[in-house]
Amino acid sequence: MKILLEAHRLARTTDYGGIDSYWHNLVPELLKEHIADADFSLFTAFLNPKHLKALQDLKPLASDLHHWWASPNFLAKLGRLEFFTGEHDIVHAPEPIFNFKTSSKLVVTAHDLMYLHHPQYLKHEWVHNLMNGTQSLASRADYWICNSEHTREDLIKHYSIPRGRTQVVYMGVSEDFRGAYQDEESIAHVKSKLGVAARPYFLFIGSVEAKKNIELLLRAFGLALSAGLNADLVIGGRAGWKSELVKEVVNDLPQLKDRVKFLGFVSQQQIAPLVAGARALVLPSRYEGFGMPIVEAMAAGTPVLCSDRGSLPEVAGNAAQFFDADDVDRLKSLIEQLDEDDQMFDTMRQAGLTRAKNFSWNKCAHETFSAYRQTIALSS
């Protein structure tokens, strides 16, 4: 079986998350685990020479690296994919945007359909590209890998894709998070370096943008502080679209002054100790197709408070405490309970550690390769 993996996203060396993180973790594991089962090649197209450095570790694992000094969109206008890469049995695109014409069987990963449910929280350009891309691929793609049952049901409902051409493959979790709560030295070092060692803290980690609903978290935290809460709130992540709305809430609530710390971008090396040192991770999103931070927190031994929207109940199972994304009083109550109740903390930690065992990149790689086999079987 000859498999071509779209690798433009693998060339990003810093400050990546979301789909980039999925691809950066899956592809190396896929190549290492199945190099004897298939002939893998990578296809990249970009103009910045320094990005080639990010692919050096993968080159020995792949049969070929097809690189072109151009943008993917430009190449797509010049001809079929096979002109640039040769023939393959399967091409795998990591998101539902793929402009090339190809005679290969096309596998696409679907992460979420937020652009349909909440387009107001995304840039118009993203909504346009994802809507047109998914609509086009609904008839072109041979097989869909969905990162949750919620996403699969959405895809089937809105794009009439046959269930038999879909498969749920959960994402994994970096081994850096496994049992990270036990590494007290690393936790203390990172907390000190980031300036969050003064008090216990609740943590949000992710892009600071409107769709993450951080305003609800800030308002709930402000109410809890007014009632005597001991902990601080730490928000880690780069500023995203409409992040100014978050700062407006902080300015409106004087009790948050000196009790909320914005870290900005947090390096990959610091995230696991930062998460492991938190009293809880809070993810108040209005929609998630998977919710990687909650799995990472559970693996690190950190309790999770999250909204009941999108795929979060499915992914978290019985290991999290849930709240409605508009219910500020419920979130305030959960924060106060977890701040005071050590037994609740220990119970949630154990439940999370158990739940996190269901997620690994090795498992994700094996199930992804299973999807390739299924694609070939359906087409024969």
C-alpha positions as CSV (number, residue, x, y, z in Angstrom):
1,M,0.0,0.0,0.0
2,K,1.4,3.4,-1.0
3,I,0.3,6.2,1.2
4,L,0.9,9.9,0.7
5,L,0.6,12.2,3.7
6,E,0.0,15.9,3.3
7,A,2.8,17.4,5.3
8,H,2.6,21.2,4.9
9,R,1.5,21.4,8.6
10,L,4.5,19.4,9.7
11,A,6.8,22.2,8.6
12,R,5.7,24.5,11.3
13,T,8.3,24.5,14.0
14,T,6.9,26.7,16.8
15,D,3.6,27.9,18.2
16,Y,1.4,25.3,16.8
17,G,-1.8,23.8,18.2
18,G,-5.1,22.3,17.2
19,I,-4.9,20.4,13.9
20,D,-1.2,21.1,13.7
21,S,-0.7,19.3,17.0
22,Y,-2.8,16.4,15.8
23,W,-0.6,16.0,12.7
24,H,2.7,16.6,14.5
25,N,1.9,13.8,16.9
26,L,0.2,11.3,14.6
27,V,2.5,11.2,11.6
28,P,5.7,10.2,13.4
29,E,3.8,7.5,15.3
30,L,2.1,6.3,12.1
31,L,5.4,6.0,10.3
32,K,7.3,4.3,13.1
33,E,4.5,1.8,13.8
34,H,3.6,0.9,10.1
35,I,6.8,1.5,8.1
36,A,6.8,-2.3,7.4
37,D,3.2,-2.4,6.4
38,A,3.1,0.4,3.9
39,D,5.2,2.7,1.7
40,F,4.8,6.2,3.1
41,S,5.6,9.5,1.4
42,L,5.3,13.1,2.4
43,F,4.1,16.0,0.2
44,T,5.0,19.5,1.2
45,A,4.8,22.9,-0.5
46,F,6.0,26.1,1.1
47,L,8.4,29.0,0.3
48,N,10.4,29.4,3.6
49,P,13.6,27.3,3.5
50,K,13.9,27.1,7.3
51,H,10.7,25.0,7.5
52,L,12.6,22.1,6.0
53,K,14.4,21.6,9.3
54,A,11.2,20.5,10.9
55,L,11.0,17.5,8.5
56,Q,14.5,16.2,9.1
57,D,13.5,13.6,11.8
58,L,10.8,12.2,9.4
59,K,12.8,11.9,6.3
60,P,14.5,8.6,7.4
61,L,11.0,7.1,8.0
62,A,9.4,8.1,4.7
63,S,10.2,6.6,1.4
64,D,10.1,10.0,-0.3
65,L,9.7,13.7,0.6
66,H,8.1,15.5,-2.3
67,H,8.7,19.2,-1.7
68,W,7.9,22.1,-4.0
69,W,8.9,25.7,-3.5
70,A,5.4,27.1,-3.9
71,S,2.1,27.4,-2.1
72,P,-0.3,24.4,-2.2
73,N,-3.0,26.5,-3.7
74,F,-0.7,27.6,-6.5
75,L,0.3,24.0,-7.3
76,A,-3.3,22.8,-7.3
77,K,-4.0,25.2,-10.2
78,L,-1.1,23.7,-12.2
79,G,-2.3,20.1,-12.4
80,R,-3.2,16.9,-10.7
81,L,-1.4,15.8,-7.5
82,E,0.2,12.9,-9.3
83,F,2.2,15.3,-11.4
84,F,4.1,16.4,-8.3
85,T,4.2,13.2,-6.3
86,G,3.7,10.2,-8.5
87,E,1.0,7.5,-8.0
88,H,-0.3,6.5,-4.6
89,D,-3.1,4.2,-3.3
90,I,-4.2,6.7,-0.6
91,V,-3.7,10.4,0.1
92,H,-4.5,11.5,3.6
93,A,-5.4,15.2,4.3
94,P,-5.5,16.3,8.0
95,E,-8.4,18.6,7.5
96,P,-11.3,19.1,5.1
97,I,-9.5,21.5,2.8
98,F,-7.8,19.8,-0.1
99,N,-7.7,21.6,-3.5
100,F,-5.8,19.0,-5.5
101,K,-7.4,16.7,-8.1
102,T,-6.2,13.1,-7.6
103,S,-6.8,9.6,-8.8
104,S,-5.8,8.2,-5.4
105,K,-8.3,7.2,-2.7
106,L,-8.7,10.3,-0.6
107,V,-8.9,10.0,3.3
108,V,-9.8,13.2,5.2
109,T,-9.8,13.9,8.9
110,A,-12.8,15.9,10.2
111,H,-12.2,17.7,13.5
112,D,-15.4,19.6,14.0
113,L,-18.2,21.5,12.3
114,M,-18.0,24.6,14.4
115,Y,-18.1,26.8,11.3
116,L,-21.7,25.6,10.8
117,H,-22.9,25.9,14.4
118,H,-21.1,29.0,15.6
119,P,-19.6,30.9,12.6
120,Q,-19.7,34.1,14.6
121,Y,-16.7,32.9,16.6
122,L,-14.5,32.3,13.6
123,K,-12.9,34.6,11.0
124,H,-15.1,34.8,7.9
125,E,-12.2,33.5,5.8
126,W,-12.0,30.3,7.9
127,V,-15.7,29.8,7.7
128,H,-15.6,30.2,3.9
129,N,-12.7,27.9,3.4
130,L,-14.0,25.1,5.7
131,M,-17.6,25.3,4.4
132,N,-16.5,25.1,0.8
133,G,-13.8,22.6,1.4
134,T,-16.1,20.2,3.3
135,Q,-18.9,20.6,0.8
136,S,-16.5,19.7,-2.1
137,L,-14.9,16.8,-0.3
138,A,-18.3,15.3,0.8
139,S,-18.6,13.9,-2.7
140,R,-14.9,13.5,-3.5
141,A,-13.4,11.9,-0.4
142,D,-13.5,8.1,-0.2
143,Y,-13.3,7.8,3.6
144,W,-13.6,10.1,6.6
145,I,-11.7,9.8,9.9
146,C,-13.6,11.7,12.7
147,N,-12.1,12.6,16.0
148,S,-15.3,12.0,18.0
149,E,-18.7,10.3,17.6
150,H,-20.2,13.8,17.9
151,T,-18.2,15.0,14.8
152,R,-19.1,11.9,12.9
153,E,-22.9,12.3,13.5
154,D,-22.6,16.0,12.5
155,L,-20.8,15.1,9.3
156,I,-23.4,12.4,8.4
157,K,-26.3,14.7,9.2
158,H,-25.2,17.8,7.4
159,Y,-23.3,16.3,4.4
160,S,-25.2,13.0,3.9
161,I,-21.9,11.0,4.0
162,P,-22.6,7.3,4.3
163,R,-21.8,6.0,7.8
164,G,-19.9,3.1,6.3
165,R,-17.4,5.5,4.9
166,T,-16.6,7.1,8.3
167,Q,-14.6,5.9,11.3
168,V,-14.1,7.5,14.8
169,V,-10.5,7.7,15.8
170,Y,-9.8,9.5,19.1
171,M,-6.7,11.6,19.3
172,G,-3.9,10.7,21.7
173,V,-2.1,12.4,24.5
174,S,1.6,13.2,24.8
175,E,3.5,10.9,27.2
176,D,4.8,14.1,28.8
177,F,1.5,14.4,30.6
178,R,1.3,10.9,31.9
179,G,1.5,11.1,35.7
180,A,3.1,14.5,35.5
181,Y,1.7,15.4,38.9
182,Q,4.3,13.1,40.5
183,D,7.2,15.3,39.2
184,E,7.1,17.8,41.9
185,E,10.5,19.3,41.0
186,S,9.4,20.2,37.4
187,I,6.1,21.6,38.6
188,A,7.8,23.8,41.2
189,H,10.4,25.0,38.6
190,V,7.8,25.9,36.0
191,K,5.4,27.6,38.5
192,S,8.3,29.7,39.8
193,K,9.5,30.6,36.3
194,L,6.0,31.6,35.1
195,G,5.2,33.5,38.4
196,V,2.2,31.4,39.5
197,A,3.6,29.9,42.7
198,A,2.0,32.3,45.2
199,R,-1.3,30.5,45.5
200,P,-3.2,27.4,44.2
201,Y,-4.6,28.1,40.8
202,F,-7.3,27.1,38.4
203,L,-6.0,26.9,34.8
204,F,-7.3,27.6,31.3
205,I,-4.9,26.5,28.5
206,G,-5.6,27.2,24.8
207,S,-6.1,30.1,22.4
208,V,-7.6,33.1,24.1
209,E,-10.5,33.7,21.7
210,A,-14.2,34.2,21.7
211,K,-15.2,30.6,21.0
212,K,-13.5,29.4,24.2
213,N,-16.0,31.3,26.3
214,I,-13.4,32.6,28.7
215,E,-15.7,35.5,29.7
216,L,-17.9,33.0,31.5
217,L,-14.9,31.7,33.4
218,L,-13.8,35.2,34.4
219,R,-17.3,36.1,35.6
220,A,-17.6,32.9,37.6
221,F,-14.2,33.4,39.1
222,G,-14.9,37.0,40.0
223,L,-18.1,35.9,41.9
224,A,-16.1,33.2,43.7
225,L,-13.4,35.7,44.7
226,S,-16.0,38.0,46.1
227,A,-17.2,35.0,48.2
228,G,-13.7,34.4,49.6
229,L,-12.0,32.0,47.1
230,N,-8.4,31.3,48.0
231,A,-7.1,30.3,44.5
232,D,-5.9,32.4,41.5
233,L,-6.8,32.0,37.9
234,V,-4.1,31.4,35.3
235,I,-4.8,31.7,31.6
236,G,-2.2,30.3,29.2
237,G,-2.3,30.6,25.4
238,R,-1.7,33.1,22.6
239,A,-4.2,35.8,21.8
240,G,-6.7,34.6,19.2
241,W,-9.5,36.2,17.3
242,K,-11.6,38.7,19.3
243,S,-9.4,38.2,22.4
244,E,-10.0,41.8,23.3
245,L,-13.4,40.8,24.6
246,V,-11.6,38.8,27.4
247,K,-9.7,41.9,28.5
248,E,-12.8,43.9,28.6
249,V,-14.4,41.5,31.2
250,V,-11.2,41.8,33.3
251,N,-11.4,45.5,33.3
252,D,-15.1,45.4,34.3
253,L,-14.5,43.2,37.4
254,P,-12.1,44.9,39.8
255,Q,-12.0,41.9,42.1
256,L,-10.0,40.1,39.3
257,K,-7.1,42.5,39.6
258,D,-3.9,40.7,40.8
259,R,-5.8,37.4,40.9
260,V,-5.8,36.6,37.2
261,K,-2.5,36.0,35.3
262,F,-2.3,35.9,31.5
263,L,0.8,34.0,30.5
264,G,0.5,34.3,26.8
265,F,2.0,31.5,24.7
266,V,3.3,28.6,26.8
267,S,6.1,26.4,25.4
268,Q,5.6,22.7,24.9
269,Q,8.1,22.0,27.6
270,Q,6.2,24.0,30.2
271,I,2.6,22.9,29.5
272,A,2.6,19.5,31.2
273,P,4.1,20.8,34.6
274,L,1.9,23.8,34.4
275,V,-1.2,21.6,34.0
276,A,-0.1,19.1,36.6
277,G,0.3,21.9,39.1
278,A,-3.2,23.3,38.8
279,R,-6.1,22.7,41.2
280,A,-8.2,22.1,38.1
281,L,-8.3,22.7,34.4
282,V,-11.4,24.6,33.3
283,L,-12.6,24.5,29.6
284,P,-15.8,26.5,29.2
285,S,-15.9,26.3,25.4
286,R,-19.2,26.8,23.6
287,Y,-18.1,24.0,21.2
288,E,-15.3,21.5,20.8
289,G,-14.8,18.7,18.3
290,F,-12.6,16.8,20.7
291,G,-11.1,18.9,23.5
292,M,-7.4,17.9,23.8
293,P,-6.7,20.0,27.0
294,I,-9.1,17.9,29.0
295,V,-7.4,14.6,28.1
296,E,-4.0,16.1,28.8
297,A,-5.1,17.4,32.2
298,M,-6.6,14.0,33.1
299,A,-3.3,12.2,32.1
300,A,-1.4,14.8,34.2
301,G,-3.6,14.0,37.3
302,T,-5.5,17.3,37.2
303,P,-9.3,17.5,37.7
304,V,-11.3,18.8,34.9
305,L,-14.3,21.2,34.9
306,C,-15.7,21.6,31.4
307,S,-18.8,22.7,29.6
308,D,-21.3,20.1,28.3
309,R,-21.1,21.3,24.7
310,G,-20.0,19.5,21.5
311,S,-17.9,16.4,22.1
312,L,-16.7,17.2,25.6
313,P,-19.1,14.9,27.5
314,E,-18.2,12.1,25.1
315,V,-14.4,12.5,25.5
316,A,-14.4,13.3,29.3
317,G,-16.8,10.5,30.2
318,N,-17.5,10.3,33.9
319,A,-14.2,11.8,34.8
320,A,-15.1,15.5,34.7
321,Q,-17.6,17.8,36.3
322,F,-19.8,19.6,33.7
323,F,-21.6,22.9,33.5
324,D,-23.7,24.6,30.9
325,A,-21.7,27.2,28.9
326,D,-24.1,29.9,30.0
327,D,-24.4,28.9,33.6
328,V,-22.1,31.2,35.6
329,D,-23.5,30.1,39.0
330,R,-22.9,26.4,38.3
331,L,-19.3,27.1,37.3
332,K,-18.8,29.3,40.4
333,S,-20.1,26.6,42.6
334,L,-17.8,23.9,41.1
335,I,-14.7,26.2,41.5
336,E,-15.6,26.8,45.1
337,Q,-16.2,23.1,45.9
338,L,-12.9,22.0,44.3
339,D,-11.0,24.8,46.0
340,E,-12.0,23.5,49.4
341,D,-12.7,19.8,49.0
342,D,-9.5,17.7,48.9
343,Q,-11.5,14.4,48.8
344,M,-13.3,15.7,45.7
345,F,-9.9,16.6,44.2
346,D,-8.4,13.1,44.9
347,T,-11.5,11.4,43.5
348,M,-11.5,13.4,40.3
349,R,-7.7,12.9,39.9
350,Q,-8.1,9.1,40.0
351,A,-11.1,9.1,37.7
352,G,-9.1,11.3,35.2
353,L,-6.0,9.1,35.3
354,T,-8.2,6.1,34.5
355,R,-10.0,7.8,31.7
356,A,-6.8,9.1,30.1
357,K,-5.6,5.5,29.6
358,N,-8.1,5.3,26.7
359,F,-6.1,7.8,24.7
360,S,-2.7,7.4,23.1
361,W,-1.0,8.4,19.9
362,N,0.0,4.8,19.4
363,K,-3.6,3.7,19.5
364,C,-4.5,6.6,17.2
365,A,-1.9,5.5,14.7
366,H,-3.1,1.9,14.6
367,E,-6.7,2.9,14.2
368,T,-5.8,5.4,11.5
369,F,-4.0,2.6,9.6
370,S,-7.0,0.5,10.0
371,A,-9.0,3.2,8.3
372,Y,-6.6,3.0,5.3
373,R,-7.2,-0.7,5.0
374,Q,-10.9,-0.1,5.2
375,T,-10.7,2.5,2.5
376,I,-9.0,0.1,0.1
377,A,-11.5,-2.7,1.0
378,L,-14.5,-0.5,0.3
379,S,-13.1,0.6,-3.0
380,S,-12.2,-2.9,-4.3
